[in-house]
Amino acid sequence: MPGSVDLSREIFHRTQTHPSHPPVVTTVWNDHAEKKQAGNTTFTSKVLFLSMSDHAGTHVDAPVHFDPRPGAASIDQVPLADFYTSAICLDLSHVPLKHAITVREMEAALAESGQEIRPRDTVLLWMAVNERLLGKPGYLHDFPGLALESVRWLADRGIGMFGVEAISPAPEGEPNFQAHMACAERGITHMECLANLHSLVGRGRFTFIGFPLKIRGGTASPIRAVAMFG
């Protein structure tokens, strides 16, 4: 079925973000109630002020975020082709909260999808995090994610990046740090805070688009993630 699916969360005042990052703050900077004069012309304009981390909302991590080695790429240095790829989505919505997904569970989800992982694919993982946790305190702490060996399993299949709905790619604490370090070790990256992944399950292969902002030295960037079919 042709069409598109928006995979991005809204950015709004005090949206839920990772506890280690600054909050999202939005406010009105200019408003139509304020009239301005230019010669004989009266006009108004509205502008919002935004203050947020480069990891706010639906975003992609740059290698420099998790790779301490000299030369690790910032977001403005990552090739744009990495954000316009073929993709699949795996259904892991049945896993318990706080669970670290094993390689066996990843293999079962891939087999159930009827798809294969191809070199440079983007692999999205629906864990029903938003359905179960978004807007609740548990969104910041109770999410499932990948075990260390599962991150390596994806990397060994030649993917470019993977994406999750949660604020981290692995369960909170040590597994999360291990997952980030594994991305550095294997030369891949990941997206966090995706939305609407349930809409991709069972629909086969699609084109993923999610370009980052050109933030000089950025450790990540908000993206407008989209799945395109047809």
C-alpha positions as CSV (number, residue, x, y, z in Angstrom):
1,M,0.0,0.0,0.0
2,P,1.6,3.3,-1.0
3,G,1.8,6.2,1.4
4,S,3.8,7.5,4.3
5,V,3.9,7.1,8.1
6,D,5.1,9.9,10.3
7,L,7.5,8.3,12.8
8,S,8.3,11.5,14.8
9,R,7.1,12.7,18.2
10,E,5.9,16.3,18.7
11,I,8.3,18.7,20.3
12,F,6.5,20.8,22.8
13,H,7.1,22.5,26.2
14,R,8.4,20.1,28.8
15,T,8.1,17.0,26.6
16,Q,9.6,14.0,28.2
17,T,13.3,13.7,27.6
18,H,16.2,11.7,29.1
19,P,16.8,12.7,32.7
20,S,20.5,13.5,31.9
21,H,19.6,16.0,29.2
22,P,18.1,19.6,29.7
23,P,14.4,20.1,29.4
24,V,12.6,21.2,26.3
25,V,11.4,24.8,26.8
26,T,9.2,26.6,24.3
27,T,7.6,30.0,24.7
28,V,6.3,32.9,22.5
29,W,8.9,35.4,21.4
30,N,6.8,37.5,19.2
31,D,3.0,37.4,18.9
32,H,0.3,38.8,16.6
33,A,-0.9,41.0,19.5
34,E,2.2,43.1,19.1
35,K,1.8,45.4,16.1
36,K,4.9,46.7,14.3
37,Q,5.2,49.7,12.0
38,A,7.4,50.0,8.9
39,G,6.7,53.3,7.3
40,N,2.9,53.4,6.6
41,T,2.6,49.6,6.9
42,T,1.4,48.0,10.1
43,F,2.2,44.3,10.4
44,T,2.4,41.5,13.0
45,S,4.4,38.2,13.2
46,K,4.6,35.3,15.5
47,V,7.8,33.6,16.5
48,L,8.5,30.8,19.1
49,F,11.6,30.5,21.2
50,L,13.0,27.0,21.7
51,S,15.6,25.8,24.1
52,M,16.5,22.1,24.1
53,S,19.2,19.4,23.9
54,D,20.3,18.1,20.6
55,H,18.9,14.8,21.9
56,A,15.4,16.3,22.3
57,G,12.3,14.6,20.7
58,T,12.8,12.0,17.9
59,H,16.5,12.2,17.3
60,V,19.5,10.3,16.0
61,D,22.8,10.0,18.0
62,A,26.1,11.0,16.3
63,P,29.1,8.8,16.9
64,V,30.8,11.6,18.9
65,H,28.1,11.1,21.5
66,F,29.2,7.6,22.5
67,D,32.6,7.2,20.9
68,P,35.4,9.0,22.8
69,R,38.1,8.3,20.2
70,P,39.6,11.3,18.3
71,G,37.9,11.7,14.9
72,A,34.5,10.3,16.0
73,A,32.0,12.1,13.7
74,S,29.7,14.8,14.9
75,I,26.2,14.9,13.4
76,D,27.1,17.4,10.7
77,Q,29.9,15.0,9.5
78,V,27.7,11.9,9.1
79,P,26.9,11.2,5.4
80,L,23.3,12.2,4.5
81,A,22.9,8.9,2.7
82,D,22.8,7.2,6.1
83,F,19.4,8.8,6.7
84,Y,17.7,7.8,3.5
85,T,17.8,4.0,3.4
86,S,15.8,0.8,2.9
87,A,14.3,-0.4,6.2
88,I,12.3,-3.0,8.0
89,C,10.4,-3.0,11.4
90,L,10.5,-5.9,13.8
91,D,7.6,-6.6,16.2
92,L,8.9,-7.0,19.8
93,S,5.8,-5.5,21.4
94,H,5.3,-8.6,23.5
95,V,8.5,-8.2,25.5
96,P,8.1,-7.3,29.2
97,L,9.0,-3.8,30.5
98,K,12.6,-3.4,31.5
99,H,13.5,-6.5,29.5
100,A,16.8,-6.9,27.7
101,I,15.9,-8.5,24.3
102,T,18.0,-11.5,23.5
103,V,19.5,-12.6,20.1
104,R,17.0,-15.5,20.1
105,E,14.1,-13.1,20.4
106,M,15.6,-10.9,17.7
107,E,15.9,-13.9,15.4
108,A,12.3,-14.9,16.1
109,A,11.0,-11.4,15.4
110,L,13.0,-11.3,12.1
111,A,11.6,-14.7,11.0
112,E,8.1,-13.6,11.9
113,S,8.5,-10.5,9.8
114,G,9.3,-12.6,6.7
115,Q,12.0,-10.1,5.9
116,E,15.8,-10.2,5.8
117,I,18.4,-7.7,7.1
118,R,20.4,-6.3,4.2
119,P,23.6,-4.3,4.3
120,R,23.1,-0.6,5.3
121,D,19.5,-1.2,6.3
122,T,17.8,0.8,9.0
123,V,16.1,-1.6,11.4
124,L,13.2,-0.2,13.6
125,L,12.1,-2.1,16.7
126,W,8.5,-1.8,17.9
127,M,8.4,-2.6,21.6
128,A,5.1,-0.9,22.4
129,V,6.9,1.6,24.6
130,N,4.7,4.6,23.7
131,E,1.5,2.6,24.0
132,R,2.5,1.4,27.5
133,L,4.5,4.3,29.0
134,L,4.4,7.6,27.1
135,G,3.2,10.4,29.3
136,K,3.8,8.4,32.5
137,P,6.7,8.6,34.9
138,G,7.7,5.0,33.8
139,Y,8.5,6.3,30.3
140,L,11.9,7.5,31.7
141,H,12.8,4.3,33.5
142,D,10.7,1.2,32.7
143,F,11.3,0.8,28.9
144,P,12.7,-2.5,27.4
145,G,15.5,-2.5,25.0
146,L,18.3,-4.5,23.5
147,A,20.8,-6.7,25.3
148,L,24.4,-6.1,24.5
149,E,24.7,-9.2,22.3
150,S,21.6,-8.1,20.3
151,V,23.2,-4.7,19.4
152,R,26.2,-6.7,18.2
153,W,23.9,-9.1,16.3
154,L,22.4,-6.2,14.4
155,A,25.8,-4.7,13.7
156,D,27.2,-8.0,12.5
157,R,24.4,-8.0,9.8
158,G,25.8,-4.8,8.3
159,I,23.0,-2.4,9.3
160,G,23.6,1.4,9.3
161,M,21.4,2.2,12.3
162,F,18.5,1.0,14.3
163,G,15.7,2.9,16.1
164,V,13.5,2.6,19.2
165,E,10.6,4.4,20.8
166,A,12.3,4.7,24.2
167,I,14.7,7.4,25.4
168,S,17.5,4.8,25.2
169,P,18.3,1.8,23.1
170,A,18.7,-0.6,26.0
171,P,17.2,-0.9,29.5
172,E,18.1,1.8,32.0
173,G,21.5,1.6,33.7
174,E,24.5,-0.5,32.7
175,P,22.8,-2.2,29.7
176,N,22.2,1.3,28.2
177,F,25.8,2.3,28.5
178,Q,26.9,-1.1,27.1
179,A,24.6,-0.6,24.1
180,H,26.1,2.8,23.3
181,M,29.6,1.5,23.6
182,A,28.7,-1.4,21.3
183,C,27.5,1.1,18.7
184,A,30.9,2.8,18.9
185,E,32.7,-0.5,18.7
186,R,30.8,-1.7,15.6
187,G,30.4,1.6,13.8
188,I,26.7,2.0,13.9
189,T,24.3,4.4,15.5
190,H,20.7,4.5,16.6
191,M,17.6,6.7,16.9
192,E,15.5,7.2,20.0
193,C,11.9,8.5,20.7
194,L,10.4,7.3,17.5
195,A,6.6,7.1,17.1
196,N,3.9,5.0,15.3
197,L,6.1,2.0,14.7
198,H,3.1,-0.2,15.2
199,S,1.9,1.1,11.8
200,L,4.9,-0.5,10.1
201,V,4.5,-4.0,11.4
202,G,3.5,-6.6,8.7
203,R,3.9,-4.1,5.9
204,G,7.3,-5.4,4.7
205,R,10.2,-3.3,3.4
206,F,9.9,0.5,3.1
207,T,12.1,3.6,2.6
208,F,13.2,5.3,5.8
209,I,13.9,9.1,5.7
210,G,15.1,11.0,8.8
211,F,17.6,13.8,8.0
212,P,19.3,15.6,10.9
213,L,19.9,19.3,11.3
214,K,23.3,20.6,10.4
215,I,24.4,21.3,13.9
216,R,28.1,22.1,14.0
217,G,29.8,19.6,16.3
218,G,26.4,18.2,17.3
219,T,26.3,15.1,19.4
220,A,22.8,14.3,18.0
221,S,20.0,16.0,16.2
222,P,16.2,16.0,16.1
223,I,14.9,14.4,12.9
224,R,11.6,14.3,11.1
225,A,11.5,10.5,10.7
226,V,9.2,9.1,7.9
227,A,8.5,5.7,6.5
228,M,7.6,5.8,2.7
229,F,5.8,2.9,1.0
230,G,5.3,2.4,-2.7
